[in-house]
């Protein structure tokens, strides 16, 4: 059976990407104790999602319960919830994180290298760790929740240094070019990137992304969240910030999306990086723009997400435009 295409993302009323999560409740009617499960597919703003926000979303899951009991006709609500579960799949394919809430106590577990499956069974067992933290996510899935937050923490230290945010990306910060280059050498020695590429934050605008023609409207751009003091230091040449990213995982994510979505494309190489053109649906509808791997990598740095997330988001925008379910200014 062919793998179904799953949209992780959907645009909000202003075209900003929201990302899906699955919420499940196990409920017992307060009158007759008849059990029932309810499932909800919801979304939350993608670019502001942190581990603290995910924990808040888990805490709000019981409030979603509400139905008429099929056994006795009594209205059932949050008071009848026995257990709740939240499932979030990282769209760069690093894995799935599952939160469970029972008796007001939360627990978290991960499944590495798994993709989000909308048909997966809910998990209501209380096994796992009590707190969702970046340290735990990095240990279990090889990434932190928010690359943006990781960069802000690095810059707050006010010292030259670097921090890995996934097995595809590491932020680096320095006060001069020489120190920056030394740190980049250190990152390459300490990581296993197949095709490492450095992207300077000041020069990260993703020309050639294809799904957006006016990049000033691109959600998540660093000017929105980096902070005025950091921006002033960058523009004054007192601070050098960028990321070393791995091109291969992003390419693999985008290629798999094309395959699952049954989209055909012409491929060329520009300085060793793929450019996709003539992207066409089975019905013959052709996307009028090119999408370059370089632009996908730049978008990751420009908007503070991982290369795999950038590839998936760009690919879903592409598929959504072709299917006429996602409107951007490139349509």
Phi, psi and omega in degrees: 000134180292145178291130179287149177277126181246124174277114172285329189247155171211149180277145172279190184298340180254009179084006179278140186287133169247151185244143186281146166221157182252130178243131179233144173229140170254122192235147172236125180306132182292338181270307186250357179066016177295127183277151176202151175252144172231140178236143180226136173254108183239172179223159180219152180308129187285312190288344179252011183283124177234173178294329177293321178293322179296321177296321176297319180296321176298316180297336182269353184302315182304331182291349181280341185295139177176120180189171174264124183302127181288347182265315184239352179084000178290144174284131183245138181223200183305330181296339180270000183288127178266321181207151179231155179215145175230133179237127178232127179253123176293128187281357173270010173071020177284338177150187183238141175243136184234126176250139178235140180234115179225127181054042178065013177247127182262150173217151186229144175218163179232159171229109187285146176056033176249150177257157179292124179244111182298344181261002182297149179287146179290156177246122181241005177285149185268014178290145177133186180271155184281329186239137175272114181230160177296322180299318179291319178297318180296321179293323187262328183240356178075022179204161173265171182289312186233109175302328178300311181298323179296320179293318180298323177294320178297314181291331180293338178287343176057033177224154175297140179174181178216158181215128175283139176245344174196176176282011178239356193200142174217130175280149176220144181219137180205166180264352179206163183298319184298313179296322179300313180295323177297318180292323178296321176298321180295319179298314181298324179290328187263355180240173181240041178295135178285316182227076184289136179223133178266133177238117177286132183301320181292340182239043186251005180303126190274066174301135180092013179287337172083314182279353179222130177258332177252097186290346176291346178262002183289122182290138175093002182301147192298335178298339183278340189222354186287333180100140188297320182293320177293320179296317178300318180294322177298310184291336179273357181076017179265354182216134178240121184227142176189193180217142168268123184237154179258123184286328189295313179299321179296318178299318181296319179297316182292318180296320180293323177298316177301319182293311182293324179281357179059044178257132177266148181207149169274145182233132173229163179246129176238110183052042175083002180243138185289142170238125179261131179221171181049046180284121194227140178280165176302334178276001176094004178282126186251132177287132189277005184231158171274157172230125183252146176297324178301317180293324177298317178294319178296321179299323178302313181287316182301326185247004175068046175230171181283158178303321178294322176295320178298318180295316182292316180297314179297317179295322178289325173300315178303308181297320180295323178293315181294326179273358179063036176244356179224117182258124170234175181290351178274351186292000000 
